[in-house]
Amino acid sequence: MQILASDTPKIIFLGDSPLAAVFLISTFYYFVTKLLCFFNIYQINFIRLLAR
């Protein structure tokens, strides 16, 4: 936590740490998949509404 609290920008810290980069990518990927899943459900419901 001391590294994050220091004056050095977080981007440089993340660039130095491969683990942090992997965490960032995985989190981004997780949110993207969640959004895609949400839009998919919304689309299916919209199609069902039109099909009535």
Backbone atoms as SQL, in Angstrom:
CREATE TABLE atoms (id INTEGER PRIMARY KEY, chain TEXT, resi INTEGER, resn TEXT, atom TEXT, x REAL, y REAL, z REAL);
INSERT INTO atoms VALUES
  (1, 'A', 1, 'MET', 'N', 0.818, -1.214, 0.000),
  (2, 'A', 1, 'MET', 'CA', 0.000, 0.000, 0.000),
  (3, 'A', 1, 'MET', 'C', 0.854, 1.267, 0.000),
  (4, 'A', 2, 'GLN', 'N', 2.068, 1.165, 0.515),
  (5, 'A', 2, 'GLN', 'CA', 2.965, 2.328, 0.573),
  (6, 'A', 2, 'GLN', 'C', 3.335, 2.813, -0.832),
  (7, 'A', 3, 'ILE', 'N', 3.473, 1.881, -1.767),
  (8, 'A', 3, 'ILE', 'CA', 3.840, 2.240, -3.147),
  (9, 'A', 3, 'ILE', 'C', 2.705, 3.057, -3.775),
  (10, 'A', 4, 'LEU', 'N', 1.452, 2.619, -3.539),
  (11, 'A', 4, 'LEU', 'CA', 0.294, 3.323, -4.084),
  (12, 'A', 4, 'LEU', 'C', 0.121, 4.701, -3.453),
  (13, 'A', 5, 'ALA', 'N', 0.482, 4.803, -2.161),
  (14, 'A', 5, 'ALA', 'CA', 0.313, 6.058, -1.425),
  (15, 'A', 5, 'ALA', 'C', 1.383, 7.094, -1.767),
  (16, 'A', 6, 'SER', 'N', 2.496, 6.657, -2.365),
  (17, 'A', 6, 'SER', 'CA', 3.592, 7.575, -2.687),
  (18, 'A', 6, 'SER', 'C', 3.204, 8.557, -3.795),
  (19, 'A', 7, 'ASP', 'N', 4.067, 9.564, -4.001),
  (20, 'A', 7, 'ASP', 'CA', 3.791, 10.627, -4.967),
  (21, 'A', 7, 'ASP', 'C', 3.892, 10.189, -6.430),
  (22, 'A', 8, 'THR', 'N', 4.539, 9.054, -6.683),
  (23, 'A', 8, 'THR', 'CA', 4.673, 8.581, -8.062),
  (24, 'A', 8, 'THR', 'C', 3.296, 8.240, -8.634),
  (25, 'A', 9, 'PRO', 'N', 3.059, 8.594, -9.896),
  (26, 'A', 9, 'PRO', 'CA', 1.758, 8.303, -10.514),
  (27, 'A', 9, 'PRO', 'C', 1.447, 6.808, -10.538),
  (28, 'A', 10, 'LYS', 'N', 0.170, 6.488, -10.408),
  (29, 'A', 10, 'LYS', 'CA', -0.258, 5.092, -10.354),
  (30, 'A', 10, 'LYS', 'C', 0.010, 4.357, -11.665),
  (31, 'A', 11, 'ILE', 'N', 0.005, 5.094, -12.788),
  (32, 'A', 11, 'ILE', 'CA', 0.232, 4.476, -14.097),
  (33, 'A', 11, 'ILE', 'C', 1.635, 3.873, -14.168),
  (34, 'A', 12, 'ILE', 'N', 2.627, 4.618, -13.655),
  (35, 'A', 12, 'ILE', 'CA', 4.015, 4.147, -13.641),
  (36, 'A', 12, 'ILE', 'C', 4.124, 2.902, -12.758),
  (37, 'A', 13, 'PHE', 'N', 3.443, 2.938, -11.605),
  (38, 'A', 13, 'PHE', 'CA', 3.440, 1.793, -10.689),
  (39, 'A', 13, 'PHE', 'C', 2.839, 0.563, -11.361),
  (40, 'A', 14, 'LEU', 'N', 1.733, 0.770, -12.071),
  (41, 'A', 14, 'LEU', 'CA', 1.066, -0.333, -12.761),
  (42, 'A', 14, 'LEU', 'C', 1.928, -0.869, -13.899),
  (43, 'A', 15, 'GLY', 'N', 2.672, 0.031, -14.554),
  (44, 'A', 15, 'GLY', 'CA', 3.573, -0.372, -15.626),
  (45, 'A', 15, 'GLY', 'C', 4.716, -1.232, -15.107),
  (46, 'A', 16, 'ASP', 'N', 5.164, -0.968, -13.880),
  (47, 'A', 16, 'ASP', 'CA', 6.254, -1.731, -13.277),
  (48, 'A', 16, 'ASP', 'C', 5.788, -3.089, -12.763),
  (49, 'A', 17, 'SER', 'N', 4.503, -3.179, -12.413),
  (50, 'A', 17, 'SER', 'CA', 3.982, -4.412, -11.832),
  (51, 'A', 17, 'SER', 'C', 3.144, -5.204, -12.834),
  (52, 'A', 18, 'PRO', 'N', 3.626, -6.379, -13.264),
  (53, 'A', 18, 'PRO', 'CA', 2.851, -7.198, -14.205),
  (54, 'A', 18, 'PRO', 'C', 1.555, -7.730, -13.592),
  (55, 'A', 19, 'LEU', 'N', 1.586, -7.985, -12.291),
  (56, 'A', 19, 'LEU', 'CA', 0.413, -8.504, -11.587),
  (57, 'A', 19, 'LEU', 'C', -0.727, -7.486, -11.612),
  (58, 'A', 20, 'ALA', 'N', -0.383, -6.228, -11.400),
  (59, 'A', 20, 'ALA', 'CA', -1.379, -5.153, -11.431),
  (60, 'A', 20, 'ALA', 'C', -1.982, -5.004, -12.826),
  (61, 'A', 21, 'ALA', 'N', -1.136, -5.149, -13.844),
  (62, 'A', 21, 'ALA', 'CA', -1.599, -5.067, -15.230),
  (63, 'A', 21, 'ALA', 'C', -2.581, -6.196, -15.540),
  (64, 'A', 22, 'VAL', 'N', -2.256, -7.398, -15.088),
  (65, 'A', 22, 'VAL', 'CA', -3.123, -8.563, -15.276),
  (66, 'A', 22, 'VAL', 'C', -4.452, -8.344, -14.556),
  (67, 'A', 23, 'PHE', 'N', -4.392, -7.821, -13.351),
  (68, 'A', 23, 'PHE', 'CA', -5.594, -7.522, -12.568),
  (69, 'A', 23, 'PHE', 'C', -6.479, -6.506, -13.286),
  (70, 'A', 24, 'LEU', 'N', -5.851, -5.458, -13.824),
  (71, 'A', 24, 'LEU', 'CA', -6.573, -4.417, -14.559),
  (72, 'A', 24, 'LEU', 'C', -7.266, -4.993, -15.785),
  (73, 'A', 25, 'ILE', 'N', -6.540, -5.798, -16.557),
  (74, 'A', 25, 'ILE', 'CA', -7.081, -6.407, -17.775),
  (75, 'A', 25, 'ILE', 'C', -8.240, -7.346, -17.443),
  (76, 'A', 26, 'SER', 'N', -8.058, -8.171, -16.409),
  (77, 'A', 26, 'SER', 'CA', -9.097, -9.124, -16.011),
  (78, 'A', 26, 'SER', 'C', -10.352, -8.409, -15.519),
  (79, 'A', 27, 'THR', 'N', -10.167, -7.320, -14.766),
  (80, 'A', 27, 'THR', 'CA', -11.300, -6.527, -14.281),
  (81, 'A', 27, 'THR', 'C', -12.042, -5.890, -15.449),
  (82, 'A', 28, 'PHE', 'N', -11.290, -5.323, -16.390),
  (83, 'A', 28, 'PHE', 'CA', -11.871, -4.714, -17.589),
  (84, 'A', 28, 'PHE', 'C', -12.652, -5.754, -18.390),
  (85, 'A', 29, 'TYR', 'N', -12.051, -6.926, -18.583),
  (86, 'A', 29, 'TYR', 'CA', -12.679, -8.026, -19.323),
  (87, 'A', 29, 'TYR', 'C', -13.965, -8.472, -18.636),
  (88, 'A', 30, 'TYR', 'N', -13.925, -8.559, -17.303),
  (89, 'A', 30, 'TYR', 'CA', -15.092, -8.953, -16.505),
  (90, 'A', 30, 'TYR', 'C', -16.248, -7.978, -16.713),
  (91, 'A', 31, 'PHE', 'N', -15.947, -6.678, -16.654),
  (92, 'A', 31, 'PHE', 'CA', -16.986, -5.660, -16.836),
  (93, 'A', 31, 'PHE', 'C', -17.551, -5.683, -18.251),
  (94, 'A', 32, 'VAL', 'N', -16.680, -5.907, -19.245),
  (95, 'A', 32, 'VAL', 'CA', -17.117, -5.982, -20.648),
  (96, 'A', 32, 'VAL', 'C', -18.079, -7.154, -20.840),
  (97, 'A', 33, 'THR', 'N', -17.723, -8.323, -20.299),
  (98, 'A', 33, 'THR', 'CA', -18.581, -9.504, -20.429),
  (99, 'A', 33, 'THR', 'C', -19.912, -9.292, -19.714),
  (100, 'A', 34, 'LYS', 'N', -19.879, -8.642, -18.544),
  (101, 'A', 34, 'LYS', 'CA', -21.111, -8.344, -17.804),
  (102, 'A', 34, 'LYS', 'C', -22.019, -7.427, -18.619),
  (103, 'A', 35, 'LEU', 'N', -21.418, -6.410, -19.238),
  (104, 'A', 35, 'LEU', 'CA', -22.177, -5.477, -20.071),
  (105, 'A', 35, 'LEU', 'C', -22.779, -6.186, -21.279),
  (106, 'A', 36, 'LEU', 'N', -21.993, -7.036, -21.935),
  (107, 'A', 36, 'LEU', 'CA', -22.474, -7.786, -23.094),
  (108, 'A', 36, 'LEU', 'C', -23.630, -8.697, -22.706),
  (109, 'A', 37, 'CYS', 'N', -23.513, -9.353, -21.558),
  (110, 'A', 37, 'CYS', 'CA', -24.560, -10.234, -21.042),
  (111, 'A', 37, 'CYS', 'C', -25.830, -9.434, -20.778),
  (112, 'A', 38, 'PHE', 'N', -25.690, -8.276, -20.161),
  (113, 'A', 38, 'PHE', 'CA', -26.823, -7.401, -19.856),
  (114, 'A', 38, 'PHE', 'C', -27.535, -6.959, -21.131),
  (115, 'A', 39, 'PHE', 'N', -26.758, -6.535, -22.131),
  (116, 'A', 39, 'PHE', 'CA', -27.334, -6.086, -23.400),
  (117, 'A', 39, 'PHE', 'C', -28.007, -7.236, -24.133),
  (118, 'A', 40, 'ASN', 'N', -27.447, -8.430, -24.017),
  (119, 'A', 40, 'ASN', 'CA', -28.017, -9.621, -24.633),
  (120, 'A', 40, 'ASN', 'C', -29.399, -9.907, -24.057),
  (121, 'A', 41, 'ILE', 'N', -29.529, -9.869, -22.736),
  (122, 'A', 41, 'ILE', 'CA', -30.801, -10.098, -22.046),
  (123, 'A', 41, 'ILE', 'C', -31.809, -9.023, -22.459),
  (124, 'A', 42, 'TYR', 'N', -31.363, -7.785, -22.521),
  (125, 'A', 42, 'TYR', 'CA', -32.213, -6.658, -22.912),
  (126, 'A', 42, 'TYR', 'C', -32.728, -6.845, -24.338),
  (127, 'A', 43, 'GLN', 'N', -31.848, -7.276, -25.235),
  (128, 'A', 43, 'GLN', 'CA', -32.187, -7.510, -26.634),
  (129, 'A', 43, 'GLN', 'C', -33.229, -8.618, -26.761),
  (130, 'A', 44, 'ILE', 'N', -33.039, -9.714, -26.036),
  (131, 'A', 44, 'ILE', 'CA', -33.968, -10.848, -26.059),
  (132, 'A', 44, 'ILE', 'C', -35.352, -10.400, -25.585),
  (133, 'A', 45, 'ASN', 'N', -35.403, -9.643, -24.510),
  (134, 'A', 45, 'ASN', 'CA', -36.668, -9.129, -23.982),
  (135, 'A', 45, 'ASN', 'C', -37.349, -8.196, -24.977),
  (136, 'A', 46, 'PHE', 'N', -36.569, -7.387, -25.667),
  (137, 'A', 46, 'PHE', 'CA', -37.092, -6.454, -26.669),
  (138, 'A', 46, 'PHE', 'C', -37.689, -7.215, -27.851),
  (139, 'A', 47, 'ILE', 'N', -37.000, -8.275, -28.291),
  (140, 'A', 47, 'ILE', 'CA', -37.485, -9.117, -29.392),
  (141, 'A', 47, 'ILE', 'C', -38.786, -9.814, -28.986),
  (142, 'A', 48, 'ARG', 'N', -38.855, -10.308, -27.772),
  (143, 'A', 48, 'ARG', 'CA', -40.066, -10.950, -27.251),
  (144, 'A', 48, 'ARG', 'C', -41.231, -9.962, -27.216),
  (145, 'A', 49, 'LEU', 'N', -40.926, -8.729, -26.850),
  (146, 'A', 49, 'LEU', 'CA', -41.941, -7.676, -26.798),
  (147, 'A', 49, 'LEU', 'C', -42.498, -7.402, -28.198),
  (148, 'A', 50, 'LEU', 'N', -41.617, -7.394, -29.196),
  (149, 'A', 50, 'LEU', 'CA', -42.027, -7.167, -30.585),
  (150, 'A', 50, 'LEU', 'C', -42.801, -8.362, -31.146),
  (151, 'A', 51, 'ALA', 'N', -42.453, -9.554, -30.689),
  (152, 'A', 51, 'ALA', 'CA', -43.064, -10.785, -31.201),
  (153, 'A', 51, 'ALA', 'C', -44.511, -10.985, -30.731),
  (154, 'A', 52, 'ARG', 'N', -44.909, -10.275, -29.693),
  (155, 'A', 52, 'ARG', 'CA', -46.267, -10.433, -29.158),
  (156, 'A', 52, 'ARG', 'C', -47.346, -10.072, -30.171);
